[in-house]
Amino acid sequence: MVISTCFLIQTFFKTKEVPPEEKEEHSYQAAYHFTAPDHWKNDPQKPVYYEGTYHYYYLYNGDYPDGNGTEWRHATSKDLMHWKDEGVAIPKYTNENGDPWSGSVVIDKENTAGFGKDAFIAVVTQPSKNGQKQEQFLWYSTDKGKSFKPYSEEPVMKNPGPKDFRDPKIIWDDTRRKWVMTMAEGSKIGFYESDNLKDWRYTSSFSTENLGVLECPDLYRMRADDGTEKWVLGFSANGKAAGKPNTYAYWVGTFNGKEFIPDQQEPEWLDYGFDWYGGVTFEDGQERDKLDKRYGLAWMNNWAYADNAPTMEEGFNGLDSIVREIELKHEGENQYYLSSQPIEALDELSKVSNAYDQIKVNGSKTLELKADAYQLDADISWSDLQHAGFRLRESADKKRHIDVGISSEGNYSFVNRSFTEHPDKSNQYVESIAPFDAYKKKVHLKILVDKTSIEVFVDDGKVAHSNLVFPQPDDKGITLFSEGGKAVFENVRVKHFDSIN
């Protein structure tokens, strides 16, 4: 059974009250990742930039774990690191059309919808009174995104028949002067166009195989590092049946205003971990040229174990990935891929760092420092070995740890969380792996560690792994390891991060 990230299933456990002094000592509150202020969060909605501020909306359930239904909660930021909670912007159950699920918000700079210049317009999926069909409703804000009003109790897009008809994502196509919408429709993506955000016309569809029920589509134009302009179509997909990730799949290609034509048959993946779902990308609001880079973030969880979080003892369940800077890069003849790295604003959180120019390892070496919120960078090289990398959040007795590294013999990078606490009680999702060219005999790893998460960027970021982990509070060790040969670790840097909370 496929469970949509766009609604919340009923859960059956109660929040445990924890004394304030114990909560402080053993808090799972992330140091530098965005988390739910309380109760529950899941899908992020694409942030928009207005008057020097990013406006971020996400699905929130203030009745979790005792009641269902999501609404749009609002947060604002100047730097995409520090966030101010603005409360609920689109409430749930205001009429018979039910609760708002995922959609997208745009700023109507030219007043195409008639609600005023710079009105915030959201088109949102709701399970309408029309037989609980998934239909699209318009909400608008004339107070700079603080609160939204419903345009009508009738949908601006009626369900044409499919069971899955949700997650509208809207962009302004400036070359053709029209709004373009992508819709998740089961195993395909539908394309629509509009002049006023109210009346939509179907133009084409993009079909997939072996990727499950698609969710949260994403369409945008980028300029690659060779100067070529391309279009990217992405969405959250479940490739498990084909031995692929359950994260953000994407194709690079062309878009002629009506349909998307991919350059390649098979998708690429923006993340190979278990916990980068419902991902969205968005423009840099401060740059005049919007095509050279984008930002991206996702919900760090998985519907296979969404409720298995010890944070519930502190009254919340919901974590976002770090915001990434995404670029389009050229590789080979007419081949392009997305690379991603943590945003530079992370550096502002670091006041203390440790540096090691070179460490030779044949077996293992443990660093003297201990930490639970940091960024680790390292260049690793070798002549002949089986595996090399790091054991992070390691316990004093070395029994508990998270392993991050590369397999030279297997030609893959990996993150293995099986040796620490993690959310998957079935132990099916414990080691994420991704293709790696071991022939070059070197790798750069950038690793972000926080209280309940680990994100790994391999080389230039074509490959990333994002996983939830729940290490014991005192497990803070860092060990370098090599198996089957010697590895040389160079330019090892550990930046310790202060809390944003």
Steps between C-alpha positions, in 0.01 A plus 500: 500500500642838401460767765509855368727756663215738440283377785556366848393154604359440848754406763446329829759600756498777754758769560705424806555789740867555575627711790663824373839416647504155335384645168783750505760236575385244242327715238467372145425853381710563188776754543488650151219332305146631471262302722132513582434740790269235641293197402553413130635623167547332164500636142684827441340741254726690260625815681450838335704816544337836566643830625823349630340199670444135410149380579480130571178301543478137605241241591433509874266309730450659841276207607769234451509226620135499605335651194537519122512778248773735381510874454757745366730639767722797413862584584722782375875541460757745368781244457327159465660394831324696773122474491219692669174319558205696358220261599234336283433675169244262345289325766345158467135400488362848428231348280381167359796481264722373779858575590766657275767264375799589283499757223699810427498872560602767250516877518273652236722794406281606206160445665400233249249350746337830595575498873748785475862550403736274699217294649615161629304232312492138616347216302452210737373143485201429723293179524181677401143433600460365145536138606833570671661552162836673497433840344686831484384811684630856491585700812633855496675738736503879488699542824837387363445131560400512866148367451306358206135512405318247280410629156206261471361181647506367144830371356694688236596155369245222527617143517473352148481144627825360644532398863824694535473860385703722729798716592469783243832678442480833320768706327491813288633427151649842424593413141138416413328731750276244664465288811599133472386232744623146553268251670568159656255256340592150611788378285504808278546875522238723338584840349255792501507868407310810612489875451334581833569213747127420502433345160728213404549319169656154463797488259679164539626232739822319589466130590730281711550132582606326823499822704181451699251781561671827414480800730607863530609575139756768417572675167761770445756643260875514575823602333773236511866566566566485122246778437226276364146565623300189586173411671477260794197292597515349846262335747496274801485135396543153641755308295533215747346247260777578253775513761501880497455759776175624648583869474513765225525371142574740218554527126690769310352598165304766312159659551325663206222660701271202452697185574825385658742293289772322704857460379530155653265210565586423861481752784782636710456532877572805710549287812577132565414495869178385661377836625481771233136505391247757383794705373459848354740732321471879482672811369762709673304814576805722528657419163385688189591204280283212619637227273853426628391341828199402708436394854340177615371334815290199594317328784742272682281201564352197328141373506633151575574614857377859525384476864809328643671810639624547858435872452138416582610484864569871462171570324597529132564288192631665186839597359614662176825440321751781489434743217724410206645707219430318174686544171467337158823351368609366163639148474591330174320556173165667565479362853412715799442440868412693816763546768416618849694635796396652835440875482789724596296660780585193708850641548356782710398247766859380549735674744719201587668256264763226501744437216724205410720532192572130456414179683612160371271217600540125470225369723359782710594822678275686741515878523521659842208734440134418569199668343136454400435802274762573237620491140785266413700537177776267386691384194568124505742326264632144471688255283333174592229440762147373549327773700589834658316775681378619838321356799295787638299550820707214636455370852790477746507120469499527115189282471261770383574723200389618156729395214557735207739429216575328173540140391788476256429136426128558455514837323251674725475761772297417808343612826434215743286574805451141614747540790304780670137572582290585195129516409464186287405222740483252210870560421427512127627856465836504674770549235454744214736455207570693179722443195862609542794484260772342713745495210609857575609385848399817678187666636391816677237458771298782656296373793238686704426350840220620727314359801276273288630520146795442273541643148791403277615671179741300285756688288319787325161394636367297209436237767352576842370284784249633757403276791333527838700363794434500873836449676519496877583847635852410615600336172717775352819330381661529155713214365676476163514149356640303208450131425719287273768761453628845593309825448636854520262758650596856409355845563280365779292787637235485771283812540295498818157661470315712751127448539256714304239451774 
